[in-house]
Each structure stands twice: as C-alpha cells, then as structure tokens.
Amino acid sequence: MANNDLIEQIVNEVLKNIGSDGAGNKTAQNNSSSCSTGNTLNAENDYPLSKKRPDLVKTKTGKNINDINIENVLNGKITPDDIKITPEVLLYQAQIAESVGRKQFAQNLKRAAELTKVPDARVLEIYGAMRPHRSTKQELLDIAKELENDYGAKINASLVREAAEVYEKRNMLRA
C-alpha cells in the first residue's frame, strides 16, 4: 500500500506541475507564434495550461492530460513515452511566458521544443561537446550544422555557432 500511495503522490505532483511555469507556443511544424486555434496564448486566459487549456496538453504519444492518472499508471496503460513533453506544449508555454515579459524563459522553452526532436543520447553528447576545451571550433560548427539540417533546430544551431565564436575569442576551444 505504501508504494501505491507514493506512486499516487508522484503522479499528482506531476499533474499539478504540468504547465505551471508559464510559457506559450508555436506549432513545432511551422514555428509560428500562434497555437492551433490561431490565437496567441497568454497568462491571463491560458495559464496554467493543465487547468485552463487541457485540450492543448497532449503527450508525445497523443494521450491527453486526463489519461495520466494513478489508475492508468498502475495498470500499465501509461509508459514513460506517454509522459514525454511535446514541442507543441513547450511552445504554448513559451507564448505564455512572452505574454508576461519573460522573454529569456520563452527563448529557453523554444530551444527545448527544438531539442525534443534530437535523440536523448545525442543531446547529452552535444552537451559534453559544448563544455569549454572539449571541442574544436570545427566540431562545434559541425554540431550546429547537424542540429539545423537533421533536426530543424535553428535556434539551437545558432546558439552553438555563437558558442564557437565566443570560445574562440576566449581561448576555450580544444587545441
């Protein structure tokens, strides 16, 4: 019984926090600044998404927020892939963040949305390569090209290119 209580507590905490750090969205496909309804989301009308716009909160496998509950977790209907965030939800949250002036947070959410298309193992490799003195300038530029061409991650590619330039100026590239 204690395990079921713990699982229920964890699921309830996850559900409570979905959409809790406001931001908004663009659809991942077209990178526009409006949601599928054609309207830009904002904090006043749409935050938190899980309560005010549960119709927009879908998991990577297409489940909606009401499908994520303790009963479905315990009976095996919810898998780890069922609770992965989608680029759409991150972009919805970015819109909400922008609506309250949190532009840097919105930009972080947009980068995260792009990274949902990159395999987890590759994200970790890129993270390691971005550490000071770990990569040459060309290796970083190759990563940027990969992000842009293979995954459509233009914002992240720009960030990696910028890092390559800064690392070069500060002598932080691998020799």
C-alpha positions in Angstrom: 0.0 0.0 0.0 2.8 2.4 0.8 4.1 2.1 -2.8 0.7 2.9 -4.3 0.5 5.9 -2.1 3.9 7.0 -3.2 3.1 6.5 -6.9 -0.1 8.4 -6.5 1.7 11.3 -4.8 4.3 11.4 -7.6 1.6 11.3 -10.3 -0.4 14.0 -8.5 2.7 16.2 -8.2 3.5 15.8 -11.9 -0.1 16.7 -12.9 0.0 19.7 -10.6 3.2 21.0 -12.2 2.3 20.4 -15.9 2.1 23.9 -17.3 3.0 25.5 -14.0 5.9 27.6 -15.2 4.1 29.5 -17.9 5.2 30.0 -21.4 3.5 29.8 -24.7 3.6 28.1 -28.0 4.2 27.9 -31.7 3.4 24.8 -33.5 6.6 22.7 -34.0 5.9 22.3 -37.7 5.7 25.9 -38.7 7.5 27.8 -35.9 4.7 30.4 -35.9 3.8 32.3 -32.8 0.2 31.1 -32.5 -1.5 28.0 -31.3 -3.5 25.6 -33.4 -6.6 27.7 -32.7 -5.0 30.6 -34.4 -4.8 32.7 -31.3 -1.7 33.5 -29.3 -1.8 32.1 -25.8 -1.4 34.4 -22.7 -1.2 34.1 -19.0 -4.5 35.6 -18.2 -6.6 33.3 -20.4 -4.5 30.2 -20.7 -2.2 29.7 -17.6 -1.9 27.1 -16.3 -2.4 25.1 -19.4 -3.4 21.9 -17.5 -6.4 23.7 -15.9 -7.4 26.4 -18.5 -6.4 24.7 -21.7 -6.2 20.9 -21.1 -7.3 20.4 -24.7 -3.9 21.6 -25.7 -1.9 19.4 -23.4 -1.1 16.2 -25.2 1.7 13.8 -24.6 4.2 12.6 -27.2 2.0 9.5 -27.8 -1.2 11.6 -28.1 -2.7 11.0 -24.7 -4.4 13.9 -23.1 -3.8 15.2 -19.5 -6.9 13.3 -18.2 -5.4 10.0 -19.4 -2.4 10.5 -17.0 -3.7 9.2 -13.7 -2.8 6.8 -11.0 -5.2 4.1 -12.2 -3.6 4.1 -15.7 -0.1 4.1 -14.2 -0.8 1.2 -12.0 -2.5 -0.9 -14.8 0.4 -0.3 -17.2 -1.6 2.0 -19.6 0.9 4.8 -19.1 4.5 4.3 -20.2 7.5 6.6 -19.9 6.9 7.7 -23.6 3.3 8.7 -22.6 4.6 11.4 -20.3 7.2 13.0 -22.5 6.5 16.6 -23.3 5.8 17.7 -26.8 7.3 20.6 -28.7 3.8 22.0 -29.1 3.3 22.2 -25.3 6.7 23.8 -24.8 5.9 26.3 -27.4 2.5 27.0 -25.9 4.3 27.7 -22.6 6.7 30.0 -24.5 3.8 32.1 -25.7 2.5 32.5 -22.1 6.0 33.4 -20.9 6.3 36.1 -23.6 2.9 37.4 -22.6 4.2 38.3 -19.2 7.5 39.7 -20.4 9.7 36.6 -19.6 11.4 36.7 -23.0 14.6 34.7 -21.9 12.5 32.0 -20.4 10.4 31.8 -23.5 13.6 31.5 -25.6 14.7 28.6 -23.4 11.4 26.9 -23.9 11.7 27.3 -27.7 15.2 25.8 -27.6 13.8 22.9 -25.5 11.0 22.4 -28.0 13.5 22.0 -30.8 15.5 19.5 -28.8 12.6 17.2 -28.4 13.4 16.0 -31.9 17.0 15.2 -31.1 17.6 11.7 -29.5 18.4 11.9 -25.8 21.8 10.3 -26.2 22.8 12.9 -28.8 21.6 15.8 -26.6 24.0 14.5 -23.9 26.8 14.2 -26.4 26.3 17.7 -27.6 26.1 19.0 -24.0 29.5 17.4 -23.3 30.9 18.8 -26.6 29.8 22.3 -25.6 31.8 22.3 -22.4 34.9 24.5 -22.5 38.0 23.0 -24.0 36.1 19.8 -25.2 35.7 20.7 -28.9 37.4 22.4 -31.7 35.7 25.2 -33.5 35.0 23.0 -36.5 33.4 20.3 -34.3 31.1 22.9 -32.8 30.2 24.2 -36.3 29.6 20.6 -37.4 27.2 20.2 -34.5 25.4 23.4 -35.4 25.0 22.2 -39.0 23.7 18.8 -37.8 21.2 20.5 -35.4 19.9 22.7 -38.2 19.9 20.3 -41.1 19.0 17.0 -39.4 16.6 18.2 -36.7 15.4 21.7 -37.9 16.8 23.1 -34.6 17.7 26.5 -35.9 17.7 28.3 -32.6 20.0 25.7 -31.0 22.2 25.7 -34.1 22.6 29.5 -33.7 23.5 29.1 -30.0 26.2 26.5 -30.8 27.6 28.8 -33.5 27.7 31.7 -31.1 29.4 29.5 -28.5 32.1 28.5 -31.1 32.8 32.2 -31.7 32.9 33.1 -28.0 35.1 30.1 -27.2 37.5 31.1 -29.9 37.8 34.7 -28.6 38.3 33.4 -25.0 40.7 30.6 -25.9 38.3 28.0 -24.7 38.5 25.6 -27.7 40.3 22.3 -27.7 43.6 22.6 -29.5 
